[in-house]
Amino acid sequence: MQKAGTFGQNPFTDAAFESAARADATRGFPRAKLGDIAAWNGDMDLALGWFGKALAVDPQSQIDHGWLRTAVDADRRRAFYADARGEYEAR
């Protein structure tokens, strides 16, 4: 993926998605987009955190599962999906 700038370099974009995530706890979209921004910047830990939050809110969130298969090893992916499912079920 191509770098899009780091968090803080485009405060409008970052703040807009973060504000949307806080404003509507039922939508995964802003969380998925924050995950995309983090992934584009090479921060997989942050990206997986946001993607997991998106799936925990809405399992139908549009994250790129195909890309995750190529970017994240199988064990980490299994743990990621298990954590997201656990958070979703706890809601």
Backbone hydrogen bonds in HBPLUS format (Angstrom, degrees):
<---DONOR---> <-ACCEPTOR-->    atom                        ^
c    i                          cat <-CA-CA->   ^        H-A-AA   ^      H-
h    n   atom  resd res      DA  || num        DHA   H-A  angle D-A-AA Bond
n    s   type  num  typ     dist DA aas  dist angle  dist       angle   num
A0009-GLN N   A0006-THR O   2.90 MM   3  5.50 163.3  1.93 136.2 141.5     1
A0014-ASP N   A0010-ASN O   3.14 MM   4  6.35 173.5  2.14 167.5 166.7     2
A0015-ALA N   A0011-PRO O   2.86 MM   4  5.67 159.9  1.90 139.2 146.1     3
A0016-ALA N   A0012-PHE O   2.87 MM   4  5.91 150.1  1.96 143.5 152.2     4
A0017-PHE N   A0013-THR O   3.10 MM   4  6.37 168.5  2.11 159.8 160.3     5
A0018-GLU N   A0014-ASP O   2.93 MM   4  6.08 162.2  1.96 152.4 158.4     6
A0019-SER N   A0015-ALA O   2.79 MM   4  5.76 154.2  1.85 143.1 150.4     7
A0020-ALA N   A0016-ALA O   2.95 MM   4  6.13 155.1  2.01 143.1 150.2     8
A0021-ALA N   A0017-PHE O   2.89 MM   4  6.09 151.9  1.97 146.0 153.5     9
A0022-ARG N   A0018-GLU O   3.07 MM   4  6.31 152.8  2.15 143.3 149.9    10
A0023-ALA N   A0019-SER O   2.88 MM   4  6.03 153.5  1.95 148.4 156.4    11
A0024-ASP N   A0020-ALA O   3.17 MM   4  6.20 151.1  2.25 147.4 151.5    12
A0027-ARG N   A0024-ASP O   3.47 MM   3  6.02 176.6  2.47 117.2 118.0    13
A0031-ARG N   A0028-GLY O   3.04 MM   3  5.35 117.1  2.45 108.9 124.7    14
A0032-ALA N   A0028-GLY O   2.86 MM   4  6.06 156.4  1.91 159.9 167.8    15
A0033-LYS N   A0029-PHE O   2.96 MM   4  6.23 157.8  2.01 157.7 163.5    16
A0034-LEU N   A0030-PRO O   2.98 MM   4  6.21 152.1  2.06 142.2 149.6    17
A0035-GLY N   A0031-ARG O   2.96 MM   4  6.22 148.4  2.06 142.2 151.2    18
A0036-ASP N   A0032-ALA O   2.90 MM   4  6.27 147.7  2.00 143.3 152.5    19
A0037-ILE N   A0033-LYS O   2.95 MM   4  6.27 160.0  1.99 150.6 154.8    20
A0038-ALA N   A0034-LEU O   3.03 MM   4  6.27 163.2  2.06 147.1 151.4    21
A0039-ALA N   A0035-GLY O   2.85 MM   4  6.06 158.8  1.89 151.0 157.3    22
A0040-TRP N   A0036-ASP O   2.83 MM   4  6.04 162.5  1.86 155.5 160.0    23
A0041-ASN N   A0037-ILE O   3.16 MM   4  6.37 134.1  2.38 138.4 150.1    24
A0041-ASN N   A0038-ALA O   3.12 MM   3  5.11 131.4  2.37  93.9 107.3    25
A0043-ASP N   A0038-ALA O   2.96 MM   5  5.24 156.1  2.01 155.5 148.5    26
A0042-GLY N   A0039-ALA O   2.87 MM   3  4.95 161.5  1.91 108.1 113.4    27
A0047-ALA N   A0043-ASP O   2.91 MM   4  6.12 162.1  1.95 152.6 158.7    28
A0048-LEU N   A0044-MET O   2.80 MM   4  5.88 169.8  1.81 152.4 154.7    29
A0049-GLY N   A0045-ASP O   3.04 MM   4  6.20 148.9  2.14 140.1 149.0    30
A0050-TRP N   A0046-LEU O   3.00 MM   4  6.34 160.2  2.04 154.3 158.0    31
A0051-PHE N   A0047-ALA O   2.82 MM   4  6.06 167.7  1.83 158.6 162.7    32
A0052-GLY N   A0048-LEU O   2.83 MM   4  5.82 157.2  1.88 142.9 149.4    33
A0053-LYS N   A0049-GLY O   3.02 MM   4  6.26 151.8  2.11 141.5 149.1    34
A0054-ALA N   A0050-TRP O   2.89 MM   4  6.16 151.7  1.97 148.9 157.0    35
A0055-LEU N   A0051-PHE O   2.99 MM   4  6.29 162.0  2.02 152.0 155.7    36
A0056-ALA N   A0052-GLY O   2.88 MM   4  6.03 149.1  1.98 144.7 154.0    37
A0057-VAL N   A0053-LYS O   3.11 MM   4  6.25 143.8  2.25 141.3 149.0    38
A0058-ASP N   A0054-ALA O   2.88 MM   4  6.06 164.6  1.91 151.6 156.7    39
A0061-SER N   A0058-ASP O   2.84 MM   3  5.44 155.7  1.90 129.0 129.3    40
A0063-ILE N   A0061-SER O   3.02 MM   2  5.93 122.7  2.36 110.3  94.2    41
A0065-HIS N   A0063-ILE O   3.07 MM   2  5.91 117.4  2.48 112.1  95.8    42
A0068-LEU N   A0064-ASP O   3.03 MM   4  6.40 155.1  2.10 147.7 155.2    43
A0069-ARG N   A0065-HIS O   3.04 MM   4  6.35 145.4  2.17 143.5 151.8    44
A0070-THR N   A0067-TRP O   3.01 MM   3  5.26 130.0  2.27 101.6 114.8    45
A0071-ALA N   A0067-TRP O   2.90 MM   4  6.07 141.6  2.04 149.8 162.0    46
A0072-VAL N   A0068-LEU O   2.94 MM   4  5.51 148.1  2.04 149.0 150.3    47
A0077-ARG N   A0073-ASP O   2.90 MM   4  6.11 156.0  1.96 156.6 164.6    48
A0078-ARG N   A0074-ALA O   2.90 MM   4  6.11 160.9  1.94 152.8 157.0    49
A0079-ALA N   A0075-ASP O   3.09 MM   4  6.33 162.9  2.12 147.9 152.2    50
A0080-PHE N   A0076-ARG O   2.86 MM   4  6.04 154.2  1.92 144.4 152.3    51
A0081-TYR N   A0077-ARG O   2.92 MM   4  6.19 168.6  1.93 159.2 159.9    52
A0082-ALA N   A0078-ARG O   2.92 MM   4  6.06 157.1  1.98 147.3 154.5    53
A0083-ASP N   A0079-ALA O   2.89 MM   4  6.02 160.0  1.93 150.2 155.2    54
A0084-ALA N   A0080-PHE O   2.99 MM   4  6.24 162.8  2.02 151.0 155.9    55
A0085-ARG N   A0081-TYR O   2.91 MM   4  6.05 158.7  1.95 146.8 152.8    56
A0086-GLY N   A0082-ALA O   2.90 MM   4  6.07 159.2  1.94 146.5 152.7    57
A0087-GLU N   A0083-ASP O   2.92 MM   4  6.19 157.5  1.97 151.4 157.0    58
A0088-TYR N   A0084-ALA O   2.94 MM   4  6.14 154.5  2.01 144.6 152.1    59
A0089-GLU N   A0085-ARG O   2.86 MM   4  6.08 166.3  1.88 157.2 160.2    60
A0090-ALA N   A0086-GLY O   3.02 MM   4  6.13 138.3  2.20 138.4 149.3    61
A0091-ARG N   A0088-TYR O   3.18 MM   3  5.46 153.5  2.25 105.9 113.8    62
